[in-house]
Amino acid sequence: MSNVVNWNDAEQDAFAGDLVTIFAYTTPAGGAVAIPVSPTGGVDRAAGEISVTTSLAFNRKLRHLLRDPRVAMAYHTREHGFASGDDFILAQGVATVPLEPSPARLAAIQPDMNRFLGAAPTGPVWDWLLREYHQQRVVIDITVRRVATWPALDGRGALRVTGEPWPAEAAAPQEPPAKGTAPRVDPAKLHKQIHKLPHQVIAFRGADGFPLVLPVRAAAPDSRGLRLEFAPGLLPEGGRRAGFAAHSFGPQAIGLATRWATGWLEVSGGEAYYAPHTSAGFVAPPIKTIQTFVNGVMAKQGIRRARRDGTLTELAALKSTTTR
């Protein structure tokens, strides 16, 4: 048990209480993807683990995790959940990815899911609609290697690190992509979609291969991309592939508004610009039944598609290869 990271009570409060966090993983090209998730209090302090559950219908992230299990979770909201405080907390670790649902494990986390997200509607139609969403899920356990905490949600203040030491040197700049670094998505359009979303982060691969997720704020764009505001010294100099995420949510994570992007981050002389290359997202109405209905339909369609096109078989083969 000597390798278990002993985080403090404030960090435990966030791990056990934040309603929506950012989950980040790396890409084969050396970038990172950042997506909002609801971990519903998934933490085992004694084991030094945090966890998040995901539907097998939304399996793209699982491919990346099987290829490189180094991940990060940013606890950065304190909104509508059960945690308090103003710390920005980044947990980095190694993910264990099961490809078969565990009914016992899913039953064990159901009370926390109800506590954070509210009880799902029931009845013959709802039970049929939500069958794949509830039953075709896996719990991803993350063995925490490092917890990095800044005393303010905007990343200002002295960094505190528990677990593996923070890399002595920042990640080296990366080679530009073959298609260039200029924006491929209209920065003005993207800014219009995100400027009212309160929670914004940038993610990229750190010097030791773990994703870094850091708070930023997108200001008015120009031809170079989104101009990012950030705490002094928070972002490393140079250019690199990076993911961006902006989101908002209401109680029980209802009324989601989410936009994420992949692209190129360039930092020079205290200025940072993000050139978006891809962008996606959605806005859900603040009505629980509608959001639940959409989740059920998407999960049902996603599982059927994964079975039809062989995705689940392909994931199993990839897992077998990576665990030899």
N, C-alpha and C positions, 0 to 999 in steps of 0.2 A: 504493500500500500504506500510505500515511500514515494512513488512516482505520481501519486494523486495530487493535483493542484489544489491548494488550500486557499480558495478565494474568501473574501471577507463578507460580513453580513449585508452590507449595502449591495454588493454584487449578487449575493444570493437572493436578495429581495427583488432585484430586477429579473434575474433568471426565472424566478418563481412567479413573477407578477406582471411582466410586460405583455400586453395583449397582442401587439403586432411588432415584429422585429424584421431585420433584413438578413436573409440567408445568402451567402456568396460562395461560389465555386469557380474554379479556373476552367479555361478552354484550351483545346489543343494548340491554338495559335499563340498562347501565352497571355491571353487577356483574362477577364473575369466577368461573371454575370452576377448581378445583384437583384434579388426578388423579395418582395414583402411576403412574410408568412405569419401564421398564428401558431406559436409553439405550445400554447395552452399550458404553461407552467411546467414544461418538460425538463426536469432537473433532478439529478441524484447526487447530492453533495458528497456523500460518503464514497461513492464510486468515482467521483470526479467527472461526471458525464452530464451533458445536456442532450435534449432530443427534440425532434420535430417529426410530425407525421405527414405523409403525402399520399395521394391517390396514385395507384398504378396506371390510371388513365392519363396522368400528366407525367410521362416517363422520360422526357428529354433530359431532365436534370440527373436522372439515375444513370444514364450513359456516361455523363461527365464524372459522376462520383465514383463509378466503377473504374474509370480510367485514372483518376487522381482523387483520392479520398480526402485530401486536405481541403478543409472548408473553414468558414468563419460565420459567426452570428453576431450582429450588432444590435444591442439593446439600447434604443435611442428615442423612445417616445414617451413613456410614462403616462400615456393618455388612455382613458377609459379602461384601464386595467386595475391591478391591485398593488402596483409598486409605487414607491415615492422616490424623491431625490432628483438631482439634476445631473448625475454622472452619465457620460457617454461610455458605454462598456462594450468592448470587443472581445469575444471569446473565439480563439482559434483552436482547431483540433482535427482529429482524424475520424472520418465517418465510417460506420459499419452499415452496409446497405443490404438488407434482406430483400428477396424478390418474391417471397410467399407471405401472405398475411398471417399473423398469429392471432387467432380469435381470443386467446387468453390475454395477450398484451393489449389488444384493442378494447377488450372489456375493462381492463384495469385503468385505461386512460379516459374512459367515457365520462366518469364524474367530473374530471377536470375540463373536458371539452364542453360539457353542459354548463359548468361554472363560468367559463370564459365566453362561450359562444351562444349560450342558451340552448335549451332542449329543442331538438328537431321535431317537426310535426310528425305525427304518426297516423296510422290508418291504412287500409288495404292499398290505396293508390299511392300514398306517400311511401309506404314501406317498399313497394315495387320500384318506384322512381328512384329512391335513395339507396337501393340495395348495393349497387356497385360503389357509390360514393362512400358508404360506411364500411362495407365488408372488403372491398378490394383496395385496402390501404396497408401501408407498411410504416413502421416506426424506425426512423433513422437515428441511431445512437451516435453521439459524437464524444469521443474521449478528448477532454480538454487538455491541450498542451500549454496554453498561455492565456492569461486574462490581462488585457490592457485597459486601463481606466483613466479617462480625463475628467476633471472635476466639473465640467460644464458640458451641456448637450451640444454646444457648438464646437467642441474640441479645444477650447482654450484651457490653459493651466498646465501644471506639471503632470507629466505622465507617470502613472504607477503601474508596475508590471509584476505579476505573480506567475510562477511557473518558469518555463524556458525563457532565458534572457532575450530581450529585444535585440534584433540584429544590430551589430555595431555600425554597419554601413547601410545606407538606403539602397533600394533596388536600383540596379544600373538601368539607364535608358535603353529602350528597345529599338530594333531596326524598324523603320516605317513599313507599313504593309505595301504589297506590290501595287495595289490600286491607288496608293497615295493616302495622305492624311486629311485631305480637305473634307468638309462636311458632305455627306451623301443624302442626308435628310435635312430639310429646310430648318435651320436653327430658329428662325422667327416663328414658324409654325409650332415647333416643339416647345419653345418658351411660352407661347400662348396657352399650350395645353397644361403646362406645369407650374406657371408662376404663382398660382394660388394654392398649390399643394404645400403644406407646411413642412413635411419631412423629406429631406433630400440628401442623398449620399453619393459618393463616388467609390468605386471598388476596382482594385488592380492587384496583380500578383506581387507579393513582397519579396524581399531579398532571399528569404528561406523557402519560398514556394507557397507559403500560406497566403490566402487572399487577405488583403487589407480593405476594410470598409471605413470610410471617414466622412464626417459631416461637411457638407458644402451648401452653398446657396447660389442658384443660377440667376445671374443678373441679365440685363438687356444684351442680346447677342449682336454680333456683326458678322462679316464674311468669314471670320476664322471659326465661328461657332458660338457656343454659350460661354459667356465670361463668368467664371466661378469665383465667388467670394469664399474665403476660408481663413481659419485661424493662422496667424503667422507661424511659419515653419512646419505646418502640418503636412503639406504635400511635397514630395521630392522633386528636385529639378529634373528637367528633361522631358522626353516624350515617351509614351507607353500606351499600349492598348488598355482600355478601361471600360467598365460598365457603370451606368448611371441609373439611379432609381429615384422616383418622387412619388409620394402617396399621401393619402388622407383616409380616415375611417371614422365611423361613429361607434357608439356602444355596441358590444358584441360583434365588432368588426362588420357591422351593417353599413351600407352606403359607401362602399369602397370606391376610391378613385385612384388609379394606379397607372403609371407610365414608366417604362424602363427602356434603356437603350444600350447599345454597344457602340464603341467608337474609339477616338484617339484623344488622349489627354496630353496637353503640352503646358509645362510649367517653366517660367523663366523670369528671374528678377522679381519674384513676389507676385507675378500675374499668372493666372491659369485660364486656359481656354479648352473647352471640350467640343470636339467636332463629332457629331453623331453620324454613325454609318447605318445603323438600323434602329427602328423604334417600334414599340408595340405597347398595348395597354388596354384598359377598359374602365368604364364608369358604371357602377351598379346603383340602382335606385335605393333609397333608404327604407326599403320595405322587405322585411325578413322573408316572407313567403315567396316573393319574386326571386330574391337572391338564392334561396334554397332550391327553388325549382330549376333555376339555371344551372346551379352546381350539379344537381342530379342528372339533368339532361347531358351536360358536358361529360360527366364521369361515365355514364352509360354508353355514350357514343365513343368515348376514348378507349374504353375497355374492348368494345366490339372491334374497333379499328385495329387495336394492338394485337388482338387474337387473329384477325383476318390477315394482316400483313406480316405476321411472324415476329413482331417486335418483342413480345415477351420471351419467345424462344431465343431470339438474338441476345437479349439481355442476360439470360441464363448462361448462354455460351460465353459471353464476355466475362461474366462473373467467375466462371470456371477457369478461364484463362488467366485472369488477374490474381487468383488465389492459389495458384499452383506453387 
